[in-house]
Amino acid sequence: MANNWIQIAYQYGLGGLFFAVTLYLCFKEEGATLSHPEDRWMLKVLIGGYFGYLLMHTLWAYLARF
């Protein structure tokens, strides 16, 4: 059971790091700007999707205990 939590921490920790670096580079190189409404919306969707999958995967691992 402990392996599930280690896998989730690794997957979303390392994946989140790559995700954050990619978003940083996108905004740093002005591929997207926070002043543009569609770019703000897409940033919210991307971050919401990341945490949505994290929540779903964590819940799935928790329910697999039973």
Residue pairs with C-beta under 8 A, 6 or more apart in sequence:
1 65
4 61
4 64
5 61
8 54
8 57
8 58
8 61
11 57
12 50
12 54
12 57
16 50
19 46
19 50
23 43
23 46
26 32
27 33
27 34
32 39
32 42
32 43
33 39
34 40
34 43
